[in-house]
Amino acid sequence: MSPAIFGHGHLRLYLLFVLDERAMHGYEIIQALSDRFGGTYVPSAGTIYPRLAKLEAEGLVTKQSDGRKTVYAITETGRAESVRRLADEVRSSVSEAMSTLRAELAAAAREARDDARFATASARETAREGAAAATAGAAAAGASAAAAASDAVRDATTSMHSTVSESRSDSRAQVQ
């Protein structure tokens, strides 16, 4: 069995959107949906006509005979239903995206904070080692260690800022 193309109720919305453009007969609806999906999905008559019959029973579309063809048109109730459902879908999608973004930003912030703590601890250790060497009479080694500690603090700060900046850029790119 192949996977579902549409989530629950989505084909119904597509039918209403297509009919909102203009009244069409069944084959035109099938072609319009195929065009919207770039030919990757072409619904069968066995999928479309039962859904159209259900939409008609619900008062969302009407059908009129035009010679040998049956033309379907959206009703005002159908327009209201499609707008309401679309708004619900958009609201849900935005809410889900924002939740994901918040979680990713929180994780990035935790990671940056952990990286900064590690770098700070490393710099302090290097500074302590430098101070101990200077106290022991190795002034040259102490100066070198102090410079290394200063470099480590600078590198840790740069790394933290870079990580936070990358996390923000990644999060922004995912939202777009």
N, C-alpha and C positions, 0 to 999 in steps of 0.2 A: 504494500500500500504506500502510495507516495505521500509526502508530508503536505499538510494543509498550506494553501497559498495565502489565505486570508485568516486573520484572527476572527473570533466570533463577532458577527455583525458587520464586518468590514465590506464584504461583497455587497451587502444591502446598501451601504453608504456610497460605494462606487456607482451602483446602479442609479441611485438618486442624483448623484453629482452629474453623471452623464446625461440623464434625462432633464436636468436643470438647464443644460445648454440648449436643448431643443427636443421636440418630440421625435421619436425614432421607432422604426420597426425592429424586431428581434435581431435580425442579421446585422443591422447598423449598430446596435448596442454591442454585439459581440465584436465587431470590427473596431469600435471606439475603445473598448477595453483592451483589445489586442494592441492597438496603437499606443495607448497610455503606458503599456508595459513593454514597448519596443519589440513586440512579437514574442517575448519570452513566455508569455502566458496568453493562451487563447481559450476562453471559456467555451464549454460545449453548450449546445442547445438544451441538453438535459440538466445543465446547471442554471442557465439563465431563465428559461421559461417558468419553471416552478417558483423561482424567487420573484419573478414579475407577478405571477398569479397571487402569491402571498402578499406582495406590496399592494396589489389591487384590492384584495380582501380587507386589508387594513386601511384602505382609503388614502394611500400615499401616492398611488398612480392611477391613471384611468387608461382604458384601451378603447380604441375605435377602429372599426373595420374600414379599410381604404382599398376597396377592390379585393384583391387576393391577399393583401397584407394587413396585419394588425399593427396599428401605430399606438405606442405607449407614450404618455405624457405625465409629468409630475403634477401633483395637486398642490395647493397652498399648504395643506397639512403636511405633505411630503417635503416641501421646502423648509417648513419650520422644524420638522424632525431632523433633516440633514444638517441644518445650522446648529441645532441643539447638540446633536451627537458629535459634530465636528468640534464644537467648543469644549465638550467634555473630553474628547480625545486630546486636544491641544493642551488643556489644563493638566491632564494626567501625564502627558509626555513631558511637559515643562517641570512639573513637580518631581517626576522621576529623575530627570536630568540634574535638577538642583540638588537632590539628595545625593546623587552620585558625586557631583562636584564637591559638595561639602565634605563627604567622606574622603575623597582623594586629597583635598586641601589639608584636612586634619592629619592624614597619614604623612603627607609631605612635611608638614610643620613638625610632627613628632620626629621624623627622620632627621630633619635639619637640626632640631634641638639636640638629639642624641649625638649627631656628628660634632656639633659645637662643644658639647660636654666632653667628648672624647679628646678633641683637639686641645681644649683648655687644660684638661688633666695632663695630657702629654707635655704641653708647654710648661706647666707648673713643675712637673717632674724634671724636665730638662733644666729649668731655672734652679731647682733645688740642687741638682747635680753640679751645676755651674757654681753655685754659691759654696758648696762643700769643697769643690776643687780650689776656689779662690781662698777660702779659709785655710786650707792645708798649705798654702804658700805657692800655689801654682797660679799666679796672676794671669799669665798668658792663656792658660787653659780655661780659667774662669771667664775671661773676656770673650773667648771663643764660645763658651757655653752660653754666656749671656746673650751673645749675638744670635746663637742658634735658638735660644728661647724666644728672643724677640722675633726672629724669622718664623718660628713655629706658631707664635700667637698671630702674627700677620697672616700666615698661610691658613690657619684655622678660621680666622675672620673672613678671609677671601673665599674660602671653601664654603662656609656657611652662607654667605651672601649669594654665591653662585648657585648653591643647591636650592635655596629659597626662590631665586629668580627662575631657575629651570623648572621648578615645580609649578610656579605660577604660569609660565609659558606653556607647559604641557597641559595644565588644566584649562587654560584659555583655548588652546588648540582643540581640545576634546569637546568643549562646549560649542565651538563654531562648527 
